[in-house]
């Protein structure tokens, strides 16, 4: 998700393209290194790239970005069932809605609304729904972001546009510009600004002739 092309500190202080850097750490491990040792060395890049941590607080991390707000949102607006099969490197897990709802009730005093998103936005046929009522929307997707799988990856209309970048990560275009930004990122931001400016110009032209 944070495989940014430049150094960043969104979730953790990380180098440019941290996923590639982690792969290099694994590939350069001594021939006798165990899989666990290799995995730990790679994970250390994420958890301790700054070399300032003495112990990894995996279970009780601080939340400087307010990311725990997502927990509230999943209990109210965006119920997102997540499972893990036995083909994954992680332990298999399922999703029990009743248990999830009870956790939400105990933590926040609310019960989930599992169908709110599709009722409000028509998510099952989003292309047809948005084409009928939406306009002036840019869906920006970086394919390095795992959330892009649920994104809008092609234009729906002349004013509902999808900008897809192969090397883009999670909201990379919203991050502050740097001198090291690659050309594709500069171009993506330029396209976004040009589209928004055109829509604003059209709006004020229509307003003058109303």
N, CA, C and O of each residue as an XYZ file, in Angstrom:
840
protein
N       0.822     -1.202      0.000
C       0.000      0.000      0.000
C       0.862      1.260      0.000
O       0.494      2.260     -0.616
N       2.000      1.221      0.682
C       2.856      2.406      0.790
C       4.143      2.225     -0.016
O       5.208      2.704      0.374
N       4.028      1.535     -1.130
C       5.213      1.329     -1.973
C       5.452      2.572     -2.829
O       5.367      2.529     -4.057
N       5.754      3.682     -2.150
C       5.909      4.970     -2.816
C       7.254      5.060     -3.548
O       8.219      4.404     -3.158
N       7.314      5.868     -4.602
C       8.562      5.998     -5.370
C       9.592      6.917     -4.720
O      10.708      7.058     -5.221
N       9.220      7.537     -3.610
C      10.152      8.408     -2.885
C      10.074      8.073     -1.394
O       9.133      7.412     -0.954
N      11.044      8.521     -0.630
C      10.990      8.318      0.822
C       9.718      8.947      1.382
O       9.294     10.016      0.942
N       9.117      8.270      2.356
C       7.876      8.787      2.930
C       7.739      8.275      4.360
O       8.444      7.351      4.767
N       6.825      8.884      5.121
C       6.602      8.471      6.506
C       5.118      8.422      6.812
O       4.694      8.815      7.899
N       4.315      7.938      5.851
C       2.863      7.889      6.043
C       2.495      6.941      7.191
O       1.881      7.371      8.167
N       2.858      5.677      7.087
C       2.631      4.727      8.176
C       3.886      4.552      9.027
O       3.825      4.498     10.256
N       5.020      4.466      8.342
C       6.325      4.347      8.993
C       7.330      5.096      8.129
O       7.090      5.282      6.936
N       8.450      5.532      8.702
C       9.522      6.063      7.851
C      10.037      4.948      6.944
O      10.478      3.904      7.424
N       9.980      5.175      5.631
C      10.350      4.128      4.678
C      11.147      4.717      3.522
O      10.995      5.892      3.191
N      11.994      3.897      2.910
C      12.745      4.365      1.737
C      11.854      4.332      0.500
O      10.713      3.874      0.563
N      12.369      4.811     -0.606
C      11.637      4.720     -1.868
C      11.475      3.251     -2.256
O      12.383      2.440     -2.075
N      10.294      2.928     -2.795
C       9.965      1.559     -3.221
C      10.361      0.529     -2.160
O      11.210     -0.322     -2.423
N       9.770      0.591     -0.977
C      10.151     -0.309      0.113
C       9.931     -1.789     -0.188
O      10.673     -2.635      0.313
N       8.927     -2.114     -0.997
C       8.689     -3.531     -1.316
C       9.888     -4.114     -2.049
O      10.339     -5.215     -1.735
N      10.402     -3.375     -3.025
C      11.581     -3.837     -3.754
C      12.786     -3.950     -2.819
O      13.596     -4.868     -2.945
N      12.895     -3.009     -1.883
C      14.011     -3.044     -0.941
C      13.919     -4.260     -0.017
O      14.936     -4.862      0.329
N      12.710     -4.612      0.374
C      12.518     -5.789      1.212
C      12.879     -7.063      0.460
O      13.469     -7.986      1.021
N      12.516     -7.098     -0.814
C      12.870     -8.258     -1.639
C      14.391     -8.391     -1.767
O      14.926     -9.500     -1.752
N      15.078     -7.258     -1.893
C      16.539     -7.294     -1.986
C      17.156     -7.829     -0.695
O      18.134     -8.575     -0.730
N      16.577     -7.444      0.444
C      17.067     -7.939      1.727
C      16.946     -9.460      1.790
O      17.866    -10.147      2.235
N      15.806     -9.975      1.340
C      15.597    -11.425      1.343
C      16.578    -12.109      0.393
O      17.181    -13.126      0.739
N      16.734    -11.544     -0.805
C      17.617    -12.166     -1.815
C      19.078    -12.155     -1.383
O      19.840    -13.049     -1.751
N      19.474    -11.145     -0.602
C      20.882    -11.027     -0.202
C      21.189    -11.717      1.124
O      22.307    -11.619      1.629
N      20.211    -12.408      1.685
C      20.445    -13.113      2.945
C      21.468    -14.221      2.740
O      21.568    -14.771      1.644
N      22.230    -14.558      3.780
C      23.200    -15.661      3.666
C      22.521    -16.952      3.230
O      21.350    -17.172      3.539
N      23.228    -17.784      2.534
C      22.650    -19.005      1.975
C      22.050    -19.915      3.048
O      21.104    -20.652      2.771
N      22.587    -19.870      4.270
C      22.080    -20.737      5.324
C      20.965    -20.125      6.145
O      20.493    -20.746      7.097
N      20.535    -18.928      5.803
C      19.497    -18.239      6.586
C      18.163    -18.961      6.465
O      17.808    -19.439      5.387
N      17.434    -19.040      7.549
C      16.118    -19.676      7.531
C      15.086    -18.721      6.930
O      15.330    -17.521      6.798
N      13.941    -19.273      6.575
C      12.866    -18.444      6.029
C      12.400    -17.425      7.055
O      12.076    -16.288      6.711
N      12.370    -17.840      8.323
C      11.939    -16.923      9.373
C      12.927    -15.774      9.534
O      12.523    -14.626      9.718
N      14.224    -16.083      9.465
C      15.245    -15.046      9.575
C      15.137    -14.062      8.419
O      15.249    -12.851      8.613
N      14.919    -14.584      7.221
C      14.771    -13.714      6.051
C      13.535    -12.815      6.186
O      13.581    -11.620      5.893
N      12.432    -13.422      6.638
C      11.201    -12.648      6.796
C      11.366    -11.562      7.856
O      10.880    -10.445      7.682
N      12.055    -11.891      8.961
C      12.286    -10.906     10.021
C      13.144     -9.752      9.514
O      12.871     -8.590      9.815
N      14.180    -10.074      8.744
C      15.060     -9.027      8.216
C      14.297     -8.090      7.292
O      14.496     -6.875      7.321
N      13.408     -8.672      6.460
C      12.618     -7.841      5.553
C      11.610     -6.990      6.321
O      11.437     -5.808      6.026
N      10.943     -7.597      7.312
C       9.961     -6.855      8.107
C      10.616     -5.727      8.887
O       9.984     -4.705      9.156
N      11.873     -5.906      9.250
C      12.577     -4.876     10.003
C      12.722     -3.583      9.205
O      12.833     -2.502      9.782
N      12.720     -3.699      7.881
C      12.775     -2.484      7.069
C      11.541     -1.634      7.321
O      11.628     -0.410      7.418
N      10.384     -2.295      7.428
C       9.142     -1.560      7.675
C       9.074     -1.049      9.111
O       8.765      0.120      9.346
N       9.360     -1.918     10.058
C       9.188     -1.564     11.461
C      10.340     -0.749     12.035
O      10.182     -0.085     13.060
N      11.499     -0.796     11.378
C      12.651     -0.125     11.994
C      13.620      0.438     10.962
O      14.835      0.337     11.135
N      13.101      1.024      9.902
C      13.968      1.644      8.893
C      14.764      2.798      9.502
O      15.889      3.072      9.083
N      14.182      3.466     10.484
C      14.854      4.592     11.131
C      15.960      4.147     12.078
O      16.760      4.966     12.530
N      16.008      2.842     12.382
C      17.023      2.293     13.299
C      16.925      2.895     14.695
O      17.931      3.018     15.393
N      15.720      3.268     15.099
C      15.536      3.869     16.424
C      14.737      2.984     17.369
O      14.594      3.309     18.548
N      14.210      1.858     16.862
C      13.369      0.993     17.691
C      14.197     -0.118     18.331
O      15.018     -0.760     17.676
N      13.965     -0.326     19.613
C      14.610     -1.429     20.318
C      13.718     -2.659     20.395
O      14.195     -3.782     20.553
N      12.412     -2.426     20.281
C      11.447     -3.522     20.356
C      10.264     -3.181     19.468
O       9.814     -2.035     19.461
N       9.749     -4.147     18.718
C       8.617     -3.923     17.822
C       7.314     -4.039     18.616
O       6.975     -5.114     19.112
N       6.596     -2.941     18.729
C       5.297     -2.956     19.400
C       4.226     -3.249     18.349
O       3.549     -2.337     17.875
N       4.081     -4.511     17.994
C       3.171     -4.888     16.920
C       1.712     -4.825     17.369
O       0.846     -4.413     16.597
N       1.432     -5.229     18.609
C       0.053     -5.340     19.070
C      -0.481     -4.048     19.696
O      -1.696     -3.857     19.751
N       0.389     -3.169     20.163
C      -0.073     -1.960     20.843
C       0.615     -0.729     20.266
O       1.171      0.092     20.996
N       0.567     -0.619     18.963
C       1.225      0.504     18.301
C       0.473      1.806     18.569
O      -0.741      1.802     18.772
N       1.195      2.899     18.567
C       0.555      4.206     18.645
C      -0.113      4.492     17.303
O       0.199      3.854     16.297
N      -1.033      5.452     17.294
C      -1.808      5.742     16.088
C      -1.724      7.228     15.771
O      -2.719      7.940     15.910
N      -0.550      7.717     15.344
C      -0.389      9.161     15.122
C      -1.235      9.703     13.985
O      -1.506     10.903     13.940
N      -1.664      8.836     13.054
C      -2.435      9.303     11.894
C      -3.940      9.143     12.081
O      -4.712      9.465     11.179
N      -4.361      8.649     13.239
C      -5.794      8.470     13.461
C      -6.401      7.358     12.632
O      -7.582      7.413     12.289
N      -5.612      6.351     12.308
C      -6.102      5.276     11.445
C      -7.142      4.407     12.131
O      -7.882      3.682     11.467
N      -7.203      4.475     13.467
C      -8.227      3.699     14.159
C      -9.625      4.198     13.822
O     -10.616      3.532     14.124
N      -9.705      5.358     13.204
C     -11.007      5.839     12.741
C     -11.643      4.897     11.739
O     -12.865      4.852     11.599
N     -10.801      4.142     11.039
C     -11.337      3.144     10.097
C     -12.147      2.088     10.830
O     -13.114      1.564     10.276
N     -11.772      1.760     12.070
C     -12.515      0.757     12.826
C     -13.953      1.223     13.044
O     -14.901      0.446     12.925
N     -14.092      2.512     13.366
C     -15.439      3.077     13.522
C     -16.195      3.014     12.201
O     -17.375      2.664     12.176
N     -15.530      3.348     11.120
C     -16.211      3.371      9.828
C     -16.648      1.974      9.397
O     -17.718      1.819      8.808
N     -15.833      0.952      9.685
C     -16.242     -0.406      9.316
C     -17.404     -0.882     10.179
O     -18.127     -1.799      9.789
N     -17.588     -0.276     11.334
C     -18.716     -0.645     12.184
C     -19.983      0.141     11.855
O     -21.046     -0.143     12.407
N     -19.884      1.110     10.977
C     -21.053      1.940     10.685
C     -21.397      1.979      9.201
O     -22.541      1.724      8.825
N     -20.418      2.298      8.354
C     -20.719      2.515      6.939
C     -20.138      1.467      6.002
O     -20.767      1.111      5.005
N     -18.954      0.972      6.307
C     -18.229      0.145      5.342
C     -17.833     -1.192      5.954
O     -16.676     -1.401      6.320
N     -18.799     -2.091      6.060
C     -18.504     -3.430      6.548
C     -17.720     -4.160      5.460
O     -18.210     -4.339      4.345
N     -16.504     -4.579      5.790
C     -15.638     -5.202      4.797
C     -15.199     -6.589      5.275
O     -14.164     -6.718      5.930
N     -15.972     -7.620      4.956
C     -15.584     -8.971      5.380
C     -14.244     -9.368      4.775
O     -14.052     -9.264      3.564
N     -13.330     -9.816      5.603
C     -12.027    -10.251      5.123
C     -11.743    -11.652      5.631
O     -11.934    -11.952      6.809
N     -11.291    -12.494      4.735
C     -10.981    -13.873      5.080
C      -9.586    -14.220      4.586
O      -8.976    -13.463      3.830
N      -9.092    -15.360      5.016
C      -7.775    -15.822      4.599
C      -7.848    -17.330      4.385
O      -8.191    -18.076      5.302
N      -7.527    -17.773      3.175
C      -7.618    -19.195      2.854
C      -6.392    -19.940      3.354
O      -5.427    -19.331      3.817
N      -6.439    -21.267      3.255
C      -5.289    -22.063      3.685
C      -4.183    -22.086      2.637
O      -3.185    -22.788      2.795
N      -4.367    -21.308      1.554
C      -3.328    -21.190      0.534
C      -2.438    -19.981      0.774
O      -1.504    -19.726      0.013
N      -2.728    -19.246      1.823
C      -1.963    -18.042      2.146
C      -0.848    -18.371      3.124
O      -0.844    -19.433      3.746
N       0.107    -17.439      3.255
C       1.166    -17.583      4.256
C       0.649    -17.310      5.662
O       1.324    -17.611      6.646
N      -0.573    -16.729      5.756
C      -1.146    -16.398      7.047
C      -2.095    -17.507      7.503
O      -2.600    -18.259      6.670
N      -2.347    -17.623      8.811
C      -3.277    -18.642      9.305
C      -4.658    -18.444      8.689
O      -5.119    -17.309      8.571
N      -5.324    -19.522      8.296
C      -6.672    -19.401      7.715
C      -7.620    -18.727      8.699
O      -7.548    -18.966      9.904
N      -8.500    -17.892      8.182
C      -9.485    -17.221      9.034
C     -10.737    -16.951      8.223
O     -10.672    -16.743      7.011
N     -11.872    -16.957      8.895
C     -13.134    -16.674      8.243
C     -13.728    -15.378      8.767
O     -13.082    -14.647      9.519
N     -14.967    -15.097      8.365
C     -15.651    -13.881      8.825
C     -16.989    -14.287      9.409
O     -17.818    -14.890      8.727
N     -17.193    -13.959     10.658
C     -18.443    -14.251     11.355
C     -19.141    -12.926     11.620
O     -18.720    -12.162     12.490
N     -20.211    -12.650     10.870
C     -20.874    -11.354     10.989
C     -21.433    -11.123     12.391
O     -21.365    -10.008     12.909
N     -21.980    -12.160     13.000
C     -22.569    -11.991     14.325
C     -21.513    -11.575     15.344
O     -21.758    -10.700     16.174
N     -20.338    -12.202     15.280
C     -19.254    -11.842     16.189
C     -18.763    -10.426     15.912
O     -18.475     -9.663     16.834
N     -18.672    -10.084     14.622
C     -18.230     -8.747     14.239
C     -19.202     -7.695     14.762
O     -18.783     -6.673     15.305
N     -20.507     -7.944     14.597
C     -21.517     -6.994     15.056
C     -21.458     -6.825     16.567
O     -21.631     -5.719     17.079
N     -21.216     -7.912     17.274
C     -21.135     -7.840     18.725
C     -19.914     -7.031     19.164
O     -19.977     -6.275     20.134
N     -18.802     -7.197     18.443
C     -17.600     -6.417     18.748
C     -17.867     -4.920     18.559
O     -17.432     -4.098     19.365
N     -18.579     -4.579     17.494
C     -18.920     -3.179     17.240
C     -19.822     -2.630     18.351
O     -19.648     -1.501     18.810
N     -20.783     -3.451     18.769
C     -21.686     -3.016     19.833
C     -20.927     -2.776     21.133
O     -21.170     -1.794     21.833
N     -20.006     -3.681     21.446
C     -19.256     -3.551     22.693
C     -18.273     -2.389     22.652
O     -18.066     -1.713     23.660
N     -17.665     -2.152     21.491
C     -16.625     -1.122     21.389
C     -17.200      0.271     21.207
O     -16.723      1.228     21.816
N     -18.246      0.389     20.353
C     -18.757      1.724     20.011
C     -20.227      1.949     20.378
O     -20.734      3.068     20.298
N     -20.901      0.867     20.782
C     -22.324      1.017     21.088
C     -23.190      1.146     19.851
O     -24.290      1.695     19.926
N     -22.721      0.652     18.718
C     -23.477      0.717     17.467
C     -23.492     -0.663     16.814
O     -22.662     -1.521     17.117
N     -24.444     -0.854     15.920
C     -24.496     -2.071     15.124
C     -24.193     -1.726     13.672
O     -24.590     -0.658     13.206
N     -23.503     -2.595     12.946
C     -23.126     -2.302     11.548
C     -24.344     -2.181     10.637
O     -25.411     -2.728     10.912
N     -24.148     -1.451      9.552
C     -25.155     -1.373      8.486
C     -24.511     -1.987      7.234
O     -23.957     -1.258      6.412
N     -24.576     -3.299      7.080
C     -23.809     -3.974      6.020
C     -24.206     -3.591      4.603
O     -23.419     -3.782      3.676
N     -25.407     -3.055      4.410
C     -25.861     -2.737      3.050
C     -25.923     -1.226      2.787
O     -26.470     -0.791      1.774
N     -25.359     -0.429      3.706
C     -25.478      1.015      3.554
C     -24.775      1.507      2.293
O     -25.333      2.322      1.560
N     -23.570      1.032      2.030
C     -22.809      1.501      0.881
C     -23.533      1.219     -0.427
O     -23.675      2.109     -1.265
N     -23.993     -0.026     -0.605
C     -24.668     -0.364     -1.862
C     -26.017      0.333     -1.971
O     -26.456      0.648     -3.077
N     -26.683      0.581     -0.847
C     -27.956      1.313     -0.883
C     -27.731      2.770     -1.259
O     -28.486      3.344     -2.045
N     -26.679      3.366     -0.686
C     -26.404      4.789     -0.920
C     -25.774      5.046     -2.277
O     -26.111      6.029     -2.938
N     -24.862      4.176     -2.706
C     -24.092      4.441     -3.922
C     -24.285      3.407     -5.033
O     -23.761      3.581     -6.133
N     -25.033      2.333     -4.757
C     -25.260      1.344     -5.804
C     -24.007      0.620     -6.223
O     -23.710      0.543     -7.415
N     -23.274      0.094     -5.289
C     -21.956     -0.471     -5.574
C     -21.934     -1.702     -6.441
O     -20.895     -2.008     -7.027
N     -23.047     -2.432     -6.553
C     -23.023     -3.663     -7.319
C     -22.914     -3.392     -8.825
O     -22.309     -4.182     -9.550
N     -23.482     -2.302     -9.291
C     -23.378     -1.918    -10.704
C     -22.962     -0.453    -10.768
O     -23.674      0.400    -11.298
N     -21.788     -0.196    -10.210
C     -21.366      1.190    -10.021
C     -21.248      1.944    -11.341
O     -21.508      3.146    -11.377
N     -20.867      1.279    -12.420
C     -20.729      1.978    -13.703
C     -22.075      2.514    -14.184
O     -22.167      3.659    -14.626
N     -23.115      1.690    -14.100
C     -24.433      2.137    -14.555
C     -25.013      3.189    -13.629
O     -25.635      4.151    -14.080
N     -24.805      3.001    -12.316
C     -25.357      3.954    -11.357
C     -24.697      5.322    -11.499
O     -25.390      6.336    -11.585
N     -23.375      5.361    -11.525
C     -22.681      6.639    -11.633
C     -22.944      7.324    -12.967
O     -23.032      8.550    -13.031
N     -23.068      6.550    -14.015
C     -23.303      7.138    -15.338
C     -24.621      7.890    -15.367
O     -24.773      8.844    -16.130
N     -25.583      7.471    -14.542
C     -26.899      8.100    -14.535
C     -26.949      9.367    -13.694
O     -27.686     10.298    -14.018
N     -26.160      9.411    -12.601
C     -26.324     10.579    -11.727
C     -25.018     11.307    -11.411
O     -25.067     12.393    -10.834
N     -23.859     10.761    -11.762
C     -22.601     11.364    -11.348
C     -21.921     12.159    -12.454
O     -22.185     11.957    -13.640
N     -21.050     13.055    -12.047
C     -20.239     13.815    -13.003
C     -19.076     14.462    -12.244
O     -19.096     14.577    -11.018
N     -18.072     14.878    -13.005
C     -16.917     15.581    -12.435
C     -16.272     14.800    -11.283
O     -16.068     15.326    -10.189
N     -15.957     13.532    -11.562
C     -15.316     12.656    -10.580
C     -14.047     12.077    -11.196
O     -14.051     11.621    -12.340
N     -12.965     12.100    -10.426
C     -11.724     11.455    -10.848
C     -11.450     10.289     -9.898
O     -11.301     10.479     -8.691
N     -11.386      9.091    -10.455
C     -10.976      7.926     -9.680
C      -9.500      7.679     -9.991
O      -9.155      7.249    -11.092
N      -8.635      7.951     -9.016
C      -7.208      7.743     -9.239
C      -6.786      6.451     -8.558
O      -7.036      6.249     -7.370
N      -6.142      5.580     -9.326
C      -5.752      4.266     -8.827
C      -4.299      3.979     -9.135
O      -3.867      4.068    -10.284
N      -3.550      3.635     -8.103
C      -2.201      3.134     -8.304
C      -2.233      1.622     -8.173
O      -2.734      1.101     -7.177
N      -1.715      0.920     -9.145
C      -1.826     -0.535     -9.146
C      -0.920     -1.200     -8.108
O      -1.018     -2.409     -7.897
N      -0.037     -0.430     -7.454
C       0.745     -0.951     -6.346
C      -0.076     -0.960     -5.049
O       0.356     -1.515     -4.038
N      -1.241     -0.351     -5.086
C      -2.111     -0.288     -3.929
C      -3.060     -1.485     -3.957
O      -3.828     -1.618     -4.910
N      -3.035     -2.363     -2.946
C      -3.937     -3.521     -2.973
C      -5.407     -3.139     -3.026
O      -6.232     -3.930     -3.483
N      -5.756     -1.923     -2.560
C      -7.153     -1.492     -2.622
C      -7.598     -1.211     -4.057
O      -8.795     -1.073     -4.310
N      -6.666     -1.125     -4.991
C      -7.043     -0.840     -6.382
C      -7.904     -1.949     -6.972
O      -8.604     -1.731     -7.961
N      -7.858     -3.129     -6.379
C      -8.690     -4.225     -6.876
C     -10.172     -3.873     -6.822
O     -10.962     -4.364     -7.629
N     -10.544     -3.030     -5.877
C     -11.938     -2.611     -5.776
C     -12.173     -1.237     -6.364
O     -13.226     -0.644     -6.136
N     -11.213     -0.716     -7.119
C     -11.325      0.628     -7.667
C     -11.998      0.668     -9.029
O     -12.246     -0.362     -9.655
N     -12.284      1.883     -9.465
C     -12.811      2.123    -10.813
C     -11.606      2.317    -11.722
O     -10.871      3.293    -11.577
N     -11.401      1.405    -12.650
C     -10.163      1.375    -13.433
C     -10.343      1.808    -14.884
O      -9.397      1.754    -15.669
N     -11.542      2.232    -15.242
C     -11.732      2.750    -16.605
C     -12.773      3.859    -16.578
O     -13.611      3.921    -15.678
N     -12.708      4.726    -17.567
C     -13.636      5.851    -17.634
C     -15.076      5.354    -17.733
O     -15.375      4.386    -18.432
N     -15.956      6.045    -17.013
C     -17.376      5.714    -17.078
C     -18.093      6.655    -18.028
O     -19.030      6.252    -18.717
N     -17.659      7.903    -18.067
C     -18.222      8.889    -18.990
C     -17.156      9.939    -19.244
O     -16.020      9.815    -18.786
N     -17.537     10.975    -19.979
C     -16.579     12.041    -20.294
C     -16.165     12.820    -19.052
O     -15.106     13.446    -19.034
N     -17.002     12.781    -18.007
C     -16.695     13.537    -16.791
C     -16.529     12.632    -15.561
O     -16.410     13.129    -14.441
N     -16.520     11.339    -15.759
C     -16.202     10.396    -14.685
C     -14.998      9.604    -15.164
O     -15.122      8.643    -15.923
N     -13.837     10.029    -14.704
C     -12.570      9.620    -15.306
C     -11.763      8.734    -14.362
O     -11.713      8.971    -13.155
N     -11.141      7.721    -14.927
C     -10.227      6.863    -14.159
C      -8.799      7.134    -14.617
O      -8.489      7.034    -15.804
N      -7.939      7.476    -13.672
C      -6.519      7.652    -13.944
C      -5.770      6.509    -13.254
O      -5.736      6.427    -12.027
N      -5.179      5.641    -14.053
C      -4.537      4.439    -13.517
C      -3.040      4.510    -13.767
O      -2.600      4.734    -14.895
N      -2.254      4.317    -12.703
C      -0.803      4.331    -12.842
C      -0.242      2.997    -12.369
O      -0.558      2.541    -11.270
N       0.572      2.384    -13.182
C       1.107      1.048    -12.890
C       1.944      1.036    -11.617
O       1.884      0.078    -10.847
N       2.726      2.094    -11.389
C       3.634      2.121    -10.235
C       3.093      2.962     -9.079
O       3.803      3.194     -8.101
N       1.866      3.410     -9.181
C       1.297      4.240     -8.135
C       0.909      3.421     -6.914
O       0.562      2.246     -7.034
N       0.967      4.046     -5.730
C       0.576      3.395     -4.481
C      -0.599      4.170     -3.875
O      -1.219      4.993     -4.548
N      -0.896      3.903     -2.611
C      -2.089      4.437     -1.963
C      -2.031      5.962     -1.876
O      -1.126      6.521     -1.257
N      -3.009      6.635     -2.505
C      -3.147      8.098     -2.573
C      -1.809      8.811     -2.772
O      -1.571      9.849     -2.155
N      -0.937      8.273     -3.619
C       0.366      8.895     -3.872
C       0.209     10.289     -4.463
O       1.016     11.178     -4.191
N      -0.853     10.482     -5.286
C      -1.047     11.779     -5.934
C      -1.475     12.858     -4.939
O      -1.358     14.047     -5.239
N      -1.966     12.468     -3.764
C      -2.380     13.444     -2.754
C      -1.229     13.856     -1.849
O      -1.360     14.795     -1.064
N      -0.122     13.172     -1.952
C       1.005     13.500     -1.096
C       1.715     14.745     -1.633
O       1.594     15.087     -2.809
N       2.449     15.406     -0.757
C       3.156     16.618     -1.170
C       4.182     16.294     -2.256
O       4.846     15.259     -2.210
N       4.298     17.181     -3.216
C       5.269     16.994     -4.294
C       6.688     17.115     -3.750
O       6.949     17.876     -2.818
N       7.599     16.350     -4.349
C       9.011     16.427     -3.987
C       9.846     16.530     -5.254
O       9.360     16.269     -6.354
N      11.099     16.910     -5.089
C      11.984     17.036     -6.243
C      12.304     15.680     -6.871
O      12.783     15.620     -8.004
N      12.043     14.599     -6.149
C      12.355     13.263     -6.651
C      11.155     12.555     -7.277
O      11.256     11.386     -7.650
N      10.023     13.249     -7.396
C       8.837     12.624     -7.977
C       9.113     12.164     -9.406
O       9.682     12.922    -10.193
N       8.724     10.940     -9.758
C       8.913     10.462    -11.133
C       7.996     11.186    -12.102
O       7.006     11.795    -11.697
N       8.328     11.118    -13.379
C       7.566     11.837    -14.405
C       6.106     11.398    -14.450
O       5.216     12.225    -14.642
N       5.854     10.090    -14.274
C       4.469      9.610    -14.359
C       3.594     10.203    -13.256
O       2.405     10.437    -13.470
N       4.176     10.448    -12.073
C       3.417     11.037    -10.980
C       3.149     12.515    -11.246
O       2.054     13.010    -10.978
N       4.142     13.212    -11.769
C       3.959     14.623    -12.129
C       2.865     14.760    -13.175
O       2.031     15.662    -13.098
N       2.873     13.859    -14.157
C       1.875     13.888    -15.219
C       0.485     13.578    -14.671
O      -0.496     14.196    -15.087
N       0.392     12.635    -13.749
C      -0.903     12.290    -13.168
C      -1.504     13.483    -12.442
O      -2.683     13.790    -12.618
N      -0.706     14.150    -11.633
C      -1.206     15.333    -10.923
C      -1.615     16.428    -11.901
O      -2.612     17.119    -11.693
N      -0.830     16.581    -12.976
C      -1.161     17.594    -13.974
C      -2.519     17.294    -14.615
O      -3.331     18.197    -14.815
N      -2.756     16.021    -14.936
C      -4.037     15.638    -15.529
C      -5.192     15.934    -14.575
O      -6.244     16.411    -14.999
N      -4.999     15.654    -13.306
C      -6.056     15.903    -12.329
C      -6.377     17.390    -12.245
O      -7.544     17.781    -12.250
N      -5.349     18.210    -12.169
C      -5.560     19.657    -12.071
C      -6.224     20.189    -13.343
O      -7.122     21.027    -13.266
N      -5.797     19.716    -14.495
C      -6.370     20.183    -15.761
C      -7.849     19.832    -15.867
O      -8.654     20.648    -16.315
N      -8.206     18.619    -15.454
C      -9.614     18.223    -15.502
C     -10.460     19.046    -14.547
O     -11.542     19.508    -14.911
N      -9.971     19.234    -13.323
C     -10.727     20.021    -12.343
C     -10.860     21.470    -12.802
O     -11.919     22.078    -12.651
N      -9.781     22.020    -13.365
C      -9.840     23.400    -13.848
C     -10.838     23.539    -14.995
O     -11.558     24.534    -15.073
N     -10.882     22.557    -15.873
C     -11.832     22.609    -16.984
C     -13.274     22.573    -16.483
O     -14.134     23.292    -16.991
N     -13.530     21.733    -15.487
C     -14.884     21.659    -14.938
C     -15.277     22.958    -14.261
O     -16.425     23.391    -14.367
N     -14.335     23.585    -13.565
C     -14.627     24.871    -12.936
C     -14.911     25.948    -13.985
O     -15.837     26.745    -13.838
N     -14.105     25.957    -15.038
C     -14.312     26.943    -16.112
C     -15.683     26.761    -16.744
O     -16.390     27.737    -16.996
N     -16.060     25.516    -17.000
C     -17.362     25.246    -17.605
C     -18.498     25.690    -16.674
O     -19.524     26.201    -17.123
N     -18.290     25.483    -15.379
C     -19.317     25.871    -14.412
C     -19.544     27.378    -14.438
O     -20.688     27.832    -14.456
N     -18.460     28.158    -14.441
C     -18.612     29.616    -14.411
C     -19.143     30.159    -15.739
O     -19.833     31.179    -15.767
N     -18.826     29.485    -16.818
C     -19.414     29.879    -18.113
C     -20.921     29.653    -18.071
O     -21.689     30.523    -18.481
N     -21.344     28.506    -17.584
C     -22.778     28.219    -17.490
C     -23.476     29.200    -16.544
O     -24.613     29.608    -16.780
N     -22.767     29.573    -15.460
C     -23.349     30.480    -14.483
C     -23.602     31.859    -15.098
O     -24.616     32.498    -14.813
N     -22.673     32.309    -15.942
C     -22.831     33.630    -16.576
C     -23.987     33.642    -17.573
O     -24.594     34.684    -17.818
N     -24.287     32.478    -18.144
C     -25.335     32.420    -19.155
C     -26.656     31.917    -18.601
O     -27.612     31.701    -19.345
N     -26.699     31.734    -17.284
C     -27.939     31.219    -16.682
C     -29.024     32.293    -16.673
O     -30.136     32.044    -16.206
